[in-house]
Amino acid sequence: MNTLIQIVILAVGFLCLIKGADIFVNGSSALAKRFNVSGLIIGLTIVALGTSAPEMAVSTLAAFQGSSEIALSNVVGSNIFNLLGVLGVCAVISPLPVDRGILKRDFPVTIITTALLLLVTCGYAFVDRKIMRYGLMEKVGVVTRPIGALSVALFVGYIIFLMRESKNDEADENSEKKIPMWKCVLLLIVGLVLVVAGGQAVVNSSKEIARAAGMTETLIGLTIVAVGTSLPELVTSIVATRKGETGMAIGNVLGSNIFNLLFILGFSGIIRPVEINMASVYDIMILIAISVISFIFALTSKKIVRVEGILMILIYIADVIFAAVR
């Protein structure tokens, strides 16, 4: 009986996710038209920050409770899923044209910030001759409060830069009637509430169903929770792609990744220093490699095509298997 209830909750959660994403994308698109900025910029800012609400909640709560591993693995795991799972699925649905600004600005920013995180927090571990002797759970680095504050400041600077860049976008001078500001805001709020609530319902019910099926807590965490906190990005990007808003779909993924890495992890470090173990170092290195691979796919033909999307999904499956068996 309990399992049946969880299945109903799961179905309702997915309905809320899909409908909420539809409303949220409509509101975001209307806001972009109203301010004469591209869907890409809206995706990099408002949509990205909104869909990252679950990651923010999980990591900050983990930081308050002193659970460093959860705070960090949630960010790194979500970023990996965003790049491979979200972009991969969207590319399978429809080839994703990649804006020049993404190639020159946002992809490099994601790669550089991830690499800097690894070097600043774990630099000494790489010059330690005993690096290969570290156990997976042994501490090799830390996101200190100063590093966290610097990360948050860098994110704020990045947003300010994007806002200034948006002023250089070509204005949308078409005669299409623009939706009133109050309605844009209402659509954004209603859509975001449905997306976050639906995502939470899906995660919680999935965990209960998985437990009933005999799955371990570790496997649940590596699969359902990691994917669950990224459901808003996944569903919102899929809906945006189907509506032809490919710029918003890519902007949502990269903007969310930058927000996760700089703001969420930085804020978590301010609350309480986040310790980094050797297993997380491997995951961060994998994230850097995946970011570079995604960048190369985007560079080759200025788009991510279906074949590359399928390959990205397969790489994600391989990464999950590696994380489960290591």
C-alpha positions in Angstrom: 0.0 0.0 0.0 2.8 2.4 1.0 4.6 1.6 -2.3 1.5 2.3 -4.3 1.2 5.7 -2.6 4.8 6.5 -3.4 4.2 5.6 -7.1 1.2 8.0 -7.1 3.4 10.7 -5.6 6.1 10.0 -8.2 3.6 10.4 -11.0 2.3 13.7 -9.6 5.8 14.9 -9.1 6.7 14.3 -12.7 3.5 16.1 -13.8 4.5 19.1 -11.7 8.0 19.0 -13.1 6.8 19.0 -16.7 4.1 21.6 -16.3 6.3 23.8 -14.1 9.1 23.7 -16.6 6.7 24.7 -19.4 5.5 27.7 -17.4 9.0 28.7 -16.2 10.4 28.6 -19.8 7.4 30.7 -21.1 8.0 33.2 -18.3 11.7 33.3 -19.0 11.3 33.8 -22.7 8.7 36.5 -22.1 11.1 38.3 -19.7 13.9 38.1 -22.3 11.7 39.7 -25.0 10.6 42.4 -22.5 14.2 43.4 -21.7 15.4 42.8 -25.3 18.1 40.3 -24.2 18.8 36.9 -25.6 17.3 33.7 -24.1 21.0 32.6 -23.6 21.6 35.4 -21.1 18.3 34.7 -19.3 19.3 31.0 -19.2 22.7 31.8 -17.8 21.2 33.9 -15.0 17.5 33.7 -13.9 16.8 30.1 -15.2 20.2 28.8 -14.0 19.8 30.2 -10.5 16.2 29.1 -10.2 16.8 25.5 -11.3 19.8 25.2 -9.0 17.6 25.7 -5.9 17.7 22.0 -5.0 21.5 21.9 -5.1 21.6 25.0 -3.0 19.3 23.5 -0.4 21.1 20.2 -0.2 24.7 21.6 0.0 24.0 24.4 2.5 22.0 22.1 4.8 24.9 19.6 4.5 27.4 22.4 5.4 25.4 23.4 8.5 25.4 19.8 9.6 29.1 19.4 8.9 28.7 16.9 6.1 31.5 18.1 3.8 31.3 15.1 1.5 27.6 15.6 0.7 28.1 19.4 0.1 31.0 18.8 -2.3 29.8 15.6 -4.0 26.3 17.1 -4.6 27.9 20.0 -6.5 30.4 17.9 -8.5 27.8 15.2 -9.2 25.2 17.6 -10.4 27.7 19.4 -12.7 28.7 16.1 -14.3 25.0 15.2 -14.8 24.2 18.6 -16.2 27.0 18.4 -18.8 26.5 14.8 -19.9 22.9 13.9 -19.0 21.1 17.2 -19.6 23.1 18.4 -22.7 23.2 14.8 -24.0 19.4 14.3 -23.8 18.7 17.7 -25.3 21.1 17.0 -28.2 19.4 13.7 -28.9 16.0 15.5 -29.0 17.4 18.2 -31.3 21.0 19.2 -32.3 22.0 22.1 -30.1 23.6 25.1 -31.9 26.2 26.7 -29.6 26.3 30.5 -29.4 29.7 32.1 -30.0 29.5 33.7 -26.5 29.2 30.3 -25.0 32.3 29.1 -26.8 34.4 32.2 -26.0 33.1 32.9 -22.4 31.0 30.3 -20.6 32.6 27.0 -21.5 36.1 28.4 -20.7 34.8 29.9 -17.4 33.5 26.5 -16.3 36.7 24.7 -17.1 39.0 27.3 -15.6 37.0 27.7 -12.4 36.9 23.9 -11.9 40.6 23.6 -12.4 41.3 26.5 -10.1 39.2 24.9 -7.4 41.3 21.8 -7.6 44.6 23.6 -7.6 43.7 26.1 -4.8 42.2 23.6 -2.5 44.4 20.5 -3.2 47.6 22.0 -4.7 49.8 20.7 -2.0 48.6 17.2 -2.5 49.9 17.1 -6.0 53.4 18.0 -5.0 53.3 15.5 -2.2 55.3 12.5 -3.2 52.9 10.3 -1.2 49.9 11.4 -3.4 49.3 7.9 -4.7 49.3 6.5 -1.2 46.3 8.5 -0.1 43.2 6.5 0.7 39.9 7.4 -1.0 38.5 8.9 2.3 41.7 10.7 3.4 41.6 14.5 3.5 43.8 16.1 0.9 42.3 19.6 0.6 39.8 22.0 2.0 37.6 24.9 0.8 38.4 27.4 3.5 36.2 30.4 4.4 38.5 32.9 2.5 38.4 30.6 -0.6 34.6 30.4 -0.2 34.2 34.2 0.1 36.5 34.7 -3.0 34.4 32.1 -5.0 31.1 34.0 -4.1 32.7 37.3 -5.1 33.8 35.8 -8.4 30.3 34.6 -9.1 28.8 38.1 -8.3 31.4 39.6 -10.7 30.5 37.1 -13.4 26.8 38.0 -13.1 27.6 41.7 -13.3 29.7 41.0 -16.4 26.8 39.1 -18.0 24.4 41.9 -17.3 26.8 44.4 -19.0 27.2 42.0 -21.9 23.4 41.7 -22.3 23.3 45.4 -23.1 25.3 44.7 -26.2 22.9 42.1 -27.5 20.8 43.0 -30.5 17.4 44.3 -29.3 14.4 42.4 -30.3 12.5 44.9 -32.4 9.7 42.8 -33.6 6.1 44.0 -33.1 5.1 41.0 -31.0 3.1 42.1 -28.0 5.1 41.8 -24.9 3.7 40.2 -21.7 3.3 42.6 -18.8 6.1 42.5 -16.2 3.8 41.3 -13.4 2.7 38.3 -15.5 6.4 37.4 -16.4 7.3 37.4 -12.7 4.2 35.4 -11.8 5.0 32.8 -14.5 8.6 32.5 -13.2 7.5 32.1 -9.6 4.7 29.6 -10.3 6.8 27.6 -12.7 9.8 27.5 -10.3 7.7 26.4 -7.3 6.1 23.6 -9.4 9.6 22.5 -10.7 11.3 22.5 -7.3 8.3 20.9 -5.5 7.9 18.3 -8.3 11.6 17.5 -8.2 11.5 17.0 -4.4 8.5 14.7 -4.7 10.2 12.6 -7.3 13.4 12.3 -5.3 11.6 11.4 -2.0 9.2 8.9 -3.6 12.0 7.3 -5.7 14.1 6.8 -2.6 11.3 5.0 -0.9 10.5 2.8 -3.9 14.2 2.0 -4.3 14.5 1.1 -0.6 11.5 -1.2 -1.0 13.2 -2.8 -4.0 16.3 -3.5 -1.9 18.7 -0.8 -3.2 21.5 0.3 -0.9 21.8 3.9 0.4 25.1 4.3 -1.5 23.5 3.3 -4.8 20.5 5.5 -4.1 22.8 8.5 -3.4 24.8 7.9 -6.5 21.8 7.6 -8.8 18.5 9.0 -7.5 19.7 11.9 -5.3 22.4 13.0 -7.8 20.0 13.0 -10.7 17.1 14.2 -8.6 18.6 17.5 -7.6 19.3 18.1 -11.3 15.8 17.3 -12.5 14.8 21.0 -12.7 17.8 21.6 -15.1 17.0 18.5 -17.1 13.2 19.1 -17.5 13.6 22.8 -18.1 16.3 22.4 -20.7 14.3 19.6 -22.5 11.2 21.9 -22.6 13.3 24.8 -23.8 14.9 22.7 -26.5 11.4 21.5 -27.7 10.3 25.1 -27.8 13.3 26.1 -30.0 15.0 27.9 -27.1 18.3 26.1 -27.5 20.3 29.1 -26.2 18.3 29.0 -23.0 18.8 25.2 -22.7 22.6 25.5 -22.9 22.7 28.7 -20.8 20.8 26.9 -18.1 23.3 24.1 -17.9 26.5 26.2 -18.0 25.0 28.9 -15.8 23.9 26.2 -13.2 27.3 24.7 -13.2 29.1 28.0 -12.6 26.5 28.8 -9.9 27.0 25.4 -8.3 30.8 25.6 -8.3 31.3 29.3 -7.3 28.3 30.3 -5.3 26.9 27.1 -3.7 30.3 25.5 -2.9 31.7 28.9 -1.9 28.7 29.7 0.4 29.0 26.2 1.9 32.7 26.9 2.6 31.8 30.2 4.3 29.3 28.4 6.6 31.9 25.7 7.5 35.1 24.8 5.7 34.5 21.9 3.2 37.0 19.1 3.4 38.0 17.4 0.2 39.0 13.7 0.2 40.9 11.8 -2.5 37.6 10.3 -4.0 36.4 13.9 -4.5 39.7 14.8 -6.2 39.1 12.0 -8.7 35.5 13.3 -9.3 36.7 16.9 -9.8 39.3 15.6 -12.3 36.6 13.7 -14.1 34.5 16.8 -14.2 37.3 18.8 -15.7 37.8 16.1 -18.4 34.1 16.0 -19.1 34.0 19.8 -19.4 36.8 19.7 -21.9 35.1 16.9 -23.9 31.8 18.8 -24.0 33.7 21.9 -25.1 35.4 20.0 -28.0 32.0 18.6 -29.1 30.6 22.1 -29.1 33.6 23.5 -31.0 33.7 20.9 -33.8 30.7 22.1 -35.7 29.4 24.9 -33.5 26.7 22.5 -32.3 26.3 19.4 -30.3 24.8 16.8 -32.6 22.7 13.7 -31.8 25.6 11.2 -32.1 27.6 13.3 -29.6 24.6 13.5 -27.3 24.3 9.7 -27.3 28.0 9.4 -26.5 27.7 11.9 -23.7 24.9 9.8 -22.1 27.0 6.7 -22.4 29.9 8.4 -20.8 27.6 9.4 -17.9 26.4 5.8 -17.4 30.1 4.7 -17.4 30.9 7.3 -14.8 28.1 6.2 -12.5 29.2 2.6 -12.8 32.8 3.6 -12.0 31.6 5.6 -8.9 29.5 2.6 -7.7 32.3 0.0 -8.0 35.4 1.9 -7.0 
